[in-house]
């Protein structure tokens, strides 16, 4: 049975989550890949025609360029299907694009004399690596940077909004020295900001130098042409950085670098997802109630933190793919093997899972509101954390065995305000220092948390 319904999709990216990934699909679908390959082939012909005095090609620039541009501009699904039909016969994806373009030119007798310059001097990887470079460059700018900046701004705003909200911290899962909610958000903002800076610095490379990277065919046919200069000009004209030293394939080191940066960002977001999940379980955050939604199939009361859970799961899938790709893609036997081909075709899958993770995370952030009552209750139930400042003051005033005395009093015991205050009152300390300690509470023992956020 043949059915176009997304219910029959193998991947949830093209099924369950299809409508959330239209932008990714527009960049990394098979259709988009074919259009990019056609664009590169056409751009190369135009580049050759611009040196027609050397190549002695007789043509009308305006008419030919207009015709070639229209082939790309008017490219549609029927054209893509035609290329796939050719590929099914000849079993070669790039050659199918070349034949498609040649057939377009053959329909107009005026352009017959330039047909042999289609794919001139090229190996398939010349076309493919630039096509991937164009797609990766677009996804870097319009998806990753766009999402990352949006996430960073959201977190930064929360940092300032909650910079004075004291919270009980937990180290090893146990009550620990307080901070402010804003400061804890701000840590993630600064980590994300660094990755945005790193991502912007990563250049997308491409090569265009023939079968084994030496311009052999180019110079054999036209030794009078400076093909190295033309290659550089052609690649950079497409918005990519020229890689002059390669074998047949561009070695993909930049893709590994890009993926490592994305993995670092994703892990930072994963860290924050899990923290927010924990804060929700503590009751520090409430989730906005949507009447029509169901949290559990049997427990009607539940509002689950599903957005942060979905984000976490999709980050895991994205990172798994990118870890493998970043290890696999830079490795190729001798001058070329094709084991990278099927791997490269899954870049869009890794991007898709990342996008789902980012969208879910932002949706989750939009649905949480702070619960001051529970935050303050947690602080008030943990007066034992003041053992840290008390024993530090005692040490500063040369009171022996300060740490041990606080350990004996607090470790593994339920401590409240009265117990802490009685201990302070019996210390051999100046009156002003005792008052300083007596005015200390779990809520106001926050160090410079607020100021650290303000200073930025």
C-alpha positions, -999 to +999 in steps of 0.1 A: +000+000+000+013+035-009+002+062+013+015+098+016+001+103+051+027+112+077+013+083+098+034+060+076+067+078+080+095+058+095+111+089+111+091+111+135+109+140+119+087+134+088+058+122+108+048+133+143+070+165+141+067+173+105+050+206+108+076+218+133+105+213+108+094+231+077+124+254+078+149+225+082+132+206+054+135+236+031+173+235+036+181+198+040+155+178+021+164+158-010+147+185-031+168+212-015+200+192-021+191+187-058+184+224-062+217+233-046+236+209-069+219+224-099+227+259-086+264+250-083+265+235-118+248+266-133+271+289-113+301+271-127+290+274-163+284+311-157+319+314-142+334+297-173+315+320-196+329+350-178+363+340-191+350+333-226+379+353-242+403+326-229+381+297-236+369+312-269+332+306-263+309+325-286+277+335-268+254+364-258+260+369-221+227+385-213+206+358-230+225+328-218+227+340-182+190+348-182+182+313-195+206+296-169+192+317-140+157+308-150+165+271-147+174+275-111+147+301-102+120+280-118+132+247-104+102+227-091+091+194-079+086+181-114+122+190-122+134+172-091+114+141-101+130+142-135+165+142-120+155+113-098+143+094-129+176+099-146+194+088-114+174+056-112+187+047-147+223+058-144+228+052-106+247+085-101+231+115-083+255+142-095+257+130-131+218+130-131+219+167-123+244+172-151+223+153-176+192+172-165+209+205-172+223+194-205+188+184-216+175+218-207+202+234-229+196+210-257+160+222-260+174+256-273+197+252-303+213+286-295+228+271-264+241+238-279+276+251-282+280+256-244+267+222-235+301+206-232+311+231-206+284+217-182+304+200-154+336+210-171+367+197-152+345+187-122+345+157-100+312+149-082+326+160-049+333+195-063+295+199-067+285+181-036+309+197-011+298+232-022+262+222-021+266+209+015+286+240+023+258+262+012+232+242+031+253+241+063+261+278+060+223+286+058+214+263+087+243+278+108+230+314+103+192+310+100+186+281+124+214+276+150+224+312+155+188+323+154+177+298+180+208+302+202+204+340+203+167+337+211+174+313+239+203+334+253+181+365+254+153+346+272+176+333+298+193+367+302+159+383+308+151+357+335+185+364+351+177+400+357+141+393+365+150+369+393+184+383+404+171+391+439+152+358+444+171+338+470+171+300+465+185+271+484+213+255+464+221+218+463+255+202+459+255+164+456+217+168+459+220+180+495+211+215+509+240+239+503+249+276+504+221+298+489+223+317+457+198+337+437+177+322+409+189+350+386+225+342+392+219+305+385+202+314+352+230+338+345+256+311+346+238+294+317+235+326+298+273+332+300+280+296+289+256+299+260+271+333+250+305+318+247+292+291+223+275+317+202+308+335+198+325+302+189+298+293+164+302+326+146+339+321+142+335+287+124+341+291+087+323+269+062+349+255+038+346+243+002+370+231-025+367+231-063+399+215-077+390+184-096+395+147-092+424+146-067+427+183-059+454+192-084+434+207-113+448+180-136+420+181-162+416+219-161+453+226-169+456+198-194+427+212-214+435+249-209+470+254-195+468+291-202+441+297-176+449+304-139+425+277-126+437+281-090+427+317-090+394+310-107+387+282-081+392+306-052+371+333-068+343+309-075+341+294-041+343+327-022+317+342-046+293+317-031+299+329+005+322+300+015+358+299+025+381+284-001+401+253+009+431+251-015+446+219-002+425+187-005+424+153-022+392+145-040+369+154-011+369+184+012+380+167+044+350+179+065+371+191+094+350+222+096+319+200+099+334+183+129+343+216+144+308+229+139+292+198+154+315+199+184+303+235+190+267+225+186+272+195+209+287+218+236+257+241+233+233+212+234+249+198+265+246+232+282+209+232+273+206+196+285+221+207+319+196+235+322+167+212+311+175+189+340+179+217+365+146+232+355+130+198+358+144+195+393+132+230+403+097+221+391+098+189+412+108+210+442+079+233+436+101+263+428+082+268+395+046+262+387+036+253+351+008+272+334-024+251+333-040+245+300-075+231+305-076+210+273-043+192+281-040+158+299-009+152+320-015+115+328-037+088+314-048+078+349-037+106+373-059+136+365-040+160+388-007+159+369+010+187+350+042+170+337+073+189+327+071+173+292+087+202+273+119+199+292+118+161+289+112+163+252+141+188+248+164+164+268+155+134+246+159+152+213+193+166+224+204+131+231+194+120+196+210+150+180+242+147+199+245+110+192+244+116+155+267+146+156+293+127+177+294+099+152+295+123+122+323+144+137+343+113+142+335+097+109+335+125+084+371+137+086+383+102+078+386+089+042+407+061+027+435+075+006+423+102-018+386+093-015+360+068-004+322+071-004+315+061+031+308+098+039+281+101+014+252+084+033+265+101+066+263+136+051+227+129+040+218+127+077+230+161+087+195+174+084+183+147+108+207+159+135+196+195+128+160+184+130+164+168+164+182+199+176+154+222+164+129+201+182+150+203+214+152+241+212+115+246+204+105+224+233+128+242+257+115+276+247+079+263+251+088+250+285+103+283+296+072+301+285+050+279+306+067+282+340+060+308+367+079+313+400+065+300+433+080+322+460+061+305+488+078+271+481+112+287+475+111+305+509+097+275+527+127+254+514+151+280+527+134+283+561+135+245+565+173+244+561+189+266+588+218+242+590+234+257+559+244+287+581+270+264+597+292+276+569+293+313+577+292+307+615+323+285+615+340+308+591+335+338+614+346+316+643+378+308+625+384+344+617+383+351+654+406+322+662+381+300+680+395+265+681+378+235+664+353+258+648+344+234+620+342+204+643+318+222+667+294+231+639+298+196+625+288+181+658+258+204+661+244+202+626+255+171+606+226+147+601+203+167+624+173+188+620+183+224+628+160+254+632+164+291+638+163+287+676+191+262+677+213+283+655+206+315+676+213+298+709+246+285+695+255+320+683+246+337+716+270+314+735+300+321+713+329+342+726+325+369+700+322+407+700+286+420+703+286+435+668+297+402+652+271+383+672+244+407+659+257+402+624+253+365+628+219+368+645+207+389+615+218+362+591+191+340+576+192+313+548+174+338+526+198+367+530+230+346+530+235+350+492+269+366+490+273+387+458+248+367+438+226+398+428+256+420+421+273+394+399+243+396+376+241+434+377+278+439+369+275+424+335 
